[in-house]
Amino acid sequence: MVPRTWSGTELAERLNVSSRTVRNDIGTLRDLGYPVEGTRGGEGGYRLGSGGSAVPPLLLNPDEAVAVAVGLHSGLSCIIGGMEETSAQALAKLEQILPASVRNRVKNLAHFTVPMAGNHPMPIVDPNLLTLIIEYCHGHQRFRFSYRAEALPDHGGAPPDPGSAPSDQGHSGEFEVEPYRLVNHQHRWYLLTFDTAEDAWAIFRVEHIVPKLPGGRRFEPRELPAKDIGAYVDRNVSARRWKCTATVTVQAAASEVMTMLMPAEGTVEALDELRSTVVIGAESVRTMALTLARLDVEFTVEDSPELNAEIRALSERLLRATPPSEPTATSSETATSV
């Protein structure tokens, strides 16, 4: 089937632009590599050439096309359930309509990049559930759902002490909350809500949510618990995963300490311009000791005898692994007799 030919006048009228704009846009499409054919004469005009007749041309420059391909390629190892096949199909369609030069860059991207599986399996979330939650957030409608008892939510009014234990609502798995934000944090989806039953902000892991229909009544939105919701969720959910915690005073500014620690390793707050307080956490005291040993500044453990003991043991072990230094020879000892 031969694509339809459009005259410059028809395109200008259909797009509500001038004929000059049409000519400029045609030139831009050709510069990007799209096959736009032009014919002269009374029945002349423009039409899509070979490779561009199946779908309208996608107006992406090379950098934009590669950026989209990176996103789709990442979706092949996605934490959203069912997106692997969808991403592969979309990537294949994208390659079909890209100019040859850009298509080769995208293919090279897929060939020479390899996603690496993490040490821990990532929870998979149904994309329909994410869409449903977003609709509740946008519509300011209460969200009703069942929640798995082994994964109770984290509660906090003002940002809580990261070292404190989360509030426990018992083993009741039925909730009706005001949903506000979805946050993707370290390969997991979290839902920030206000739990009216507890009169507190609560964070739920989305993979443990089973929605119940219909939703609840509409609500008047509240002021969010923090300006930076990502940091708020990070501060709360990271602490909940730690089995061991300790408070450490570090002899360095908070901005400097933040560059030394991963977000999952601890939270940092300024004590003054030259010192900061770190709430550090990990699965074991040994891991915490190794994390602190990585800091290139002085520090003091404030509230964990177990961590202090582990640091002493680590210091002694490192000292034993170091051979004793030999005394430096003096000038008189090294002088040559004549």
C-alpha positions as CSV (number, residue, x, y, z in Angstrom):
1,M,0.0,0.0,0.0
2,V,1.4,3.4,-1.1
3,P,1.3,6.0,1.6
4,R,-0.9,9.0,1.0
5,T,0.7,12.1,-0.5
6,W,-0.1,15.4,1.3
7,S,0.4,18.8,-0.3
8,G,2.1,21.5,1.6
9,T,-1.1,23.5,1.7
10,E,-3.1,20.5,3.1
11,L,-0.5,19.9,5.9
12,A,-0.4,23.6,6.8
13,E,-4.2,23.8,7.1
14,R,-4.4,20.5,9.0
15,L,-1.7,21.5,11.4
16,N,-2.8,25.2,11.6
17,V,0.7,26.4,10.7
18,S,2.3,28.3,7.8
19,S,3.6,26.6,4.7
20,R,7.1,27.8,5.7
21,T,6.7,26.0,9.0
22,V,5.7,22.8,7.1
23,R,8.9,23.0,5.0
24,N,11.1,23.6,8.0
25,D,9.5,20.7,9.9
26,I,10.0,18.4,6.8
27,G,13.6,19.4,6.7
28,T,14.0,18.7,10.5
29,L,12.5,15.2,10.0
30,R,14.9,14.5,7.1
31,D,17.8,15.7,9.2
32,L,16.9,13.2,11.8
33,G,16.9,10.5,9.2
34,Y,13.2,9.9,8.6
35,P,12.3,9.0,5.0
36,V,10.0,11.9,3.9
37,E,9.7,11.9,0.1
38,G,8.7,15.0,-1.8
39,T,7.3,15.3,-5.4
40,R,6.8,18.4,-7.5
41,G,4.0,19.4,-9.8
42,G,0.2,20.0,-9.5
43,E,-0.2,16.7,-7.7
44,G,3.0,16.9,-5.8
45,G,3.5,16.8,-2.0
46,Y,5.0,14.9,0.8
47,R,4.7,11.3,1.9
48,L,6.5,8.9,4.2
49,G,9.0,6.8,2.5
50,S,10.2,3.2,3.1
51,G,10.4,2.4,6.8
52,G,8.1,5.2,7.8
53,S,4.7,4.1,6.5
54,A,3.7,1.7,9.2
55,V,3.4,4.4,12.0
56,P,3.9,8.1,12.1
57,P,7.5,9.1,12.5
58,L,8.7,9.4,16.1
59,L,10.3,12.8,16.6
60,L,13.2,12.0,18.8
61,N,16.8,13.2,18.4
62,P,19.5,10.6,18.9
63,D,20.1,11.4,22.6
64,E,16.4,11.2,23.3
65,A,16.0,7.9,21.5
66,V,18.8,6.3,23.4
67,A,17.4,7.7,26.7
68,V,14.0,6.0,25.9
69,A,15.8,2.8,25.0
70,V,17.7,2.8,28.2
71,G,14.4,3.0,30.1
72,L,12.8,0.2,28.1
73,H,15.9,-2.0,28.4
74,S,15.9,-1.5,32.1
75,G,12.3,-2.7,32.1
76,L,13.5,-6.1,31.0
77,S,14.6,-6.6,34.6
78,C,11.9,-4.5,36.2
79,I,10.4,-4.7,39.7
80,I,6.9,-4.1,38.2
81,G,5.3,-7.4,37.4
82,G,4.6,-8.2,33.8
83,M,6.6,-5.2,32.4
84,E,9.4,-7.4,31.0
85,E,7.4,-8.5,27.9
86,T,5.8,-5.1,27.5
87,S,9.2,-3.4,27.6
88,A,10.6,-5.8,25.0
89,Q,7.7,-5.2,22.7
90,A,7.9,-1.5,23.0
91,L,11.7,-1.6,22.4
92,A,11.2,-3.7,19.3
93,K,8.7,-1.1,17.9
94,L,11.0,1.7,18.8
95,E,13.8,0.2,16.8
96,Q,11.6,-0.2,13.7
97,I,10.7,3.4,13.4
98,L,14.1,4.9,14.3
99,P,16.6,6.2,11.7
100,A,19.3,3.7,10.8
101,S,22.1,5.6,12.6
102,V,20.1,5.9,15.8
103,R,18.8,2.3,15.5
104,N,22.4,1.0,15.5
105,R,23.1,2.9,18.7
106,V,20.0,1.4,20.4
107,K,21.0,-2.1,19.3
108,N,24.5,-1.7,20.6
109,L,23.0,-0.6,23.9
110,A,21.0,-3.8,24.2
111,H,24.0,-6.0,23.1
112,F,26.7,-4.5,25.2
113,T,24.9,-3.8,28.5
114,V,24.0,-6.6,30.9
115,P,21.7,-6.2,33.9
116,M,23.1,-7.9,37.0
117,A,20.8,-9.6,39.4
118,G,21.1,-8.4,43.0
119,N,21.9,-10.6,46.0
120,H,18.3,-10.5,47.2
121,P,15.2,-11.3,45.2
122,M,13.3,-8.1,44.3
123,P,9.6,-8.1,45.2
124,I,7.4,-7.8,42.1
125,V,4.4,-5.4,42.0
126,D,1.4,-5.6,39.7
127,P,1.4,-2.5,37.5
128,N,-2.4,-2.5,37.8
129,L,-2.1,-2.1,41.5
130,L,0.2,0.9,41.1
131,T,-2.2,2.5,38.6
132,L,-5.1,1.9,41.0
133,I,-3.2,3.5,43.9
134,I,-2.2,6.5,41.8
135,E,-5.9,7.0,40.9
136,Y,-6.8,7.0,44.6
137,C,-4.0,9.5,45.4
138,H,-5.1,11.8,42.6
139,G,-8.8,11.6,43.5
140,H,-8.2,12.1,47.2
141,Q,-10.2,8.9,47.9
142,R,-9.6,6.6,50.8
143,F,-7.9,3.3,50.0
144,R,-9.3,0.1,51.4
145,F,-7.1,-3.0,51.4
146,S,-5.9,-6.1,53.2
147,Y,-2.3,-6.2,54.4
148,R,-0.2,-9.3,55.2
149,A,0.3,-9.6,58.9
150,E,4.0,-10.4,58.7
151,A,4.7,-7.0,57.1
152,L,3.0,-4.4,59.4
153,P,3.2,-0.8,58.4
154,D,5.7,1.8,59.8
155,H,4.0,4.7,61.6
156,G,5.2,8.1,62.5
157,G,3.7,11.5,63.0
158,A,6.6,13.9,62.8
159,P,9.7,12.2,61.5
160,P,10.3,9.6,64.2
161,D,13.5,8.5,65.8
162,P,15.0,6.1,63.2
163,G,16.2,3.9,66.0
164,S,12.8,3.4,67.6
165,A,10.5,0.5,67.0
166,P,7.5,0.9,64.7
167,S,4.1,1.2,66.1
168,D,2.2,-2.1,65.8
169,Q,-1.4,-2.3,65.0
170,G,-1.6,-5.9,66.0
171,H,-2.4,-8.6,63.5
172,S,-5.5,-7.0,61.9
173,G,-4.9,-7.0,58.2
174,E,-7.7,-4.6,57.2
175,F,-7.0,-0.9,56.6
176,E,-8.7,2.1,55.2
177,V,-6.3,5.0,54.8
178,E,-5.7,8.3,53.0
179,P,-3.2,7.6,50.3
180,Y,-0.7,10.4,49.3
181,R,2.4,9.3,47.5
182,L,4.1,6.2,46.0
183,V,7.8,6.0,46.5
184,N,10.3,3.7,44.9
185,H,13.1,3.0,47.4
186,Q,15.9,0.5,46.8
187,H,13.9,-1.7,44.4
188,R,10.7,-1.6,46.6
189,W,7.5,0.3,46.3
190,Y,6.2,2.1,49.4
191,L,2.8,3.8,49.9
192,L,2.8,6.9,52.1
193,T,-0.6,7.2,53.8
194,F,-2.3,8.8,56.7
195,D,-4.0,6.2,58.9
196,T,-7.0,7.9,60.5
197,A,-7.5,5.0,62.9
198,E,-4.1,5.6,64.5
199,D,-4.1,9.4,63.7
200,A,-0.6,9.0,62.3
201,W,1.3,8.8,59.0
202,A,1.9,5.2,57.9
203,I,4.2,3.6,55.2
204,F,3.1,0.4,53.6
205,R,5.1,-1.9,51.3
206,V,3.0,-2.2,48.2
207,E,3.8,-5.8,47.4
208,H,1.9,-6.8,50.6
209,I,-1.2,-4.9,49.7
210,V,-4.4,-6.6,48.4
211,P,-6.9,-3.9,47.4
212,K,-10.6,-4.1,48.3
213,L,-13.3,-2.5,46.1
214,P,-15.0,-0.2,46.1
215,G,-12.8,2.5,47.6
216,G,-13.7,4.6,50.6
217,R,-15.1,8.2,50.7
218,R,-13.2,11.2,49.5
219,F,-11.0,13.2,52.0
220,E,-9.6,16.6,52.3
221,P,-5.8,16.4,51.7
222,R,-3.5,17.1,54.6
223,E,-0.1,18.8,54.7
224,L,2.6,16.2,54.0
225,P,4.8,15.2,56.9
226,A,8.0,16.5,55.1
227,K,9.0,18.6,52.1
228,D,11.2,15.8,50.8
229,I,9.0,12.7,50.8
230,G,11.7,10.5,49.4
231,A,14.0,11.4,52.3
232,Y,11.2,10.9,54.8
233,V,10.4,7.4,53.5
234,D,14.1,6.6,53.4
235,R,14.6,7.7,57.0
236,N,11.7,5.6,58.2
237,V,11.8,2.4,56.2
238,S,15.6,2.0,56.4
239,A,15.5,2.0,60.2
240,R,12.8,-0.6,60.2
241,R,14.9,-3.1,58.4
242,W,17.9,-2.8,60.8
243,K,18.3,-5.5,63.4
244,C,21.1,-3.5,65.1
245,T,21.4,0.2,65.6
246,A,23.6,2.7,67.4
247,T,24.1,6.4,67.8
248,V,27.5,7.8,66.8
249,T,28.9,11.3,67.1
250,V,31.2,12.0,64.2
251,Q,33.8,14.8,64.1
252,A,32.8,16.1,60.7
253,A,30.1,18.2,59.2
254,A,26.9,16.4,58.2
255,S,27.4,17.3,54.5
256,E,30.8,15.6,54.6
257,V,29.5,12.5,56.4
258,M,26.7,12.0,54.0
259,T,29.2,11.5,51.2
260,M,30.8,8.7,53.2
261,L,27.6,6.7,54.0
262,M,25.1,5.0,51.9
263,P,21.5,5.9,52.7
264,A,20.7,2.4,53.8
265,E,23.6,2.5,56.3
266,G,22.5,5.3,58.5
267,T,20.9,8.7,58.9
268,V,22.9,11.9,59.4
269,E,21.9,15.0,61.3
270,A,24.0,18.1,62.0
271,L,25.1,18.5,65.6
272,D,26.9,21.8,64.8
273,E,29.0,23.1,62.0
274,L,31.8,20.7,62.7
275,R,30.1,17.6,64.2
276,S,27.2,15.4,63.3
277,T,25.1,12.7,64.8
278,V,24.7,9.4,62.9
279,V,22.1,6.7,63.6
280,I,23.8,3.7,62.0
281,G,22.1,0.4,61.4
282,A,22.8,-3.0,59.9
283,E,22.0,-6.7,60.1
284,S,24.9,-7.3,62.5
285,V,27.1,-5.3,64.9
286,R,30.2,-6.5,62.9
287,T,28.8,-4.8,59.7
288,M,28.3,-1.6,61.7
289,A,31.9,-1.7,62.9
290,L,33.2,-2.2,59.4
291,T,31.0,0.7,58.1
292,L,32.4,3.0,60.8
293,A,36.0,1.9,60.1
294,R,35.4,3.1,56.5
295,L,34.9,6.7,57.8
296,D,38.0,8.8,57.4
297,V,37.2,10.9,60.5
298,E,37.1,10.5,64.3
299,F,33.9,9.2,65.9
300,T,32.5,8.1,69.2
301,V,29.9,5.4,69.8
302,E,27.4,6.8,72.3
303,D,25.0,4.0,73.2
304,S,26.1,0.6,72.2
305,P,28.6,-1.4,74.3
306,E,28.3,-4.3,71.8
307,L,29.4,-2.0,69.0
308,N,32.3,-0.6,71.1
309,A,33.4,-4.2,71.9
310,E,33.3,-5.2,68.2
311,I,35.3,-2.1,67.2
312,R,38.0,-3.0,69.8
313,A,38.1,-6.6,68.5
314,L,38.4,-5.3,64.9
315,S,41.2,-2.9,65.9
316,E,43.2,-5.7,67.7
317,R,42.7,-8.0,64.8
318,L,44.0,-5.4,62.3
319,L,46.9,-4.6,64.6
320,R,47.9,-8.3,64.8
321,A,47.8,-8.5,61.0
322,T,50.4,-5.6,60.8
323,P,54.1,-6.6,61.1
324,P,56.0,-4.7,63.8
325,S,57.8,-1.7,62.3
326,E,61.6,-1.9,62.3
327,P,63.6,0.9,63.9
328,T,64.9,3.5,61.5
329,A,68.7,3.4,61.1
330,T,70.5,6.5,62.3
331,S,73.0,8.4,60.2
332,S,75.9,7.1,62.3
333,E,74.8,3.5,61.8
334,T,74.6,4.0,58.0
335,A,77.9,5.8,57.6
336,T,80.6,4.0,55.6
337,S,84.0,3.5,57.1
338,V,87.0,4.6,55.1
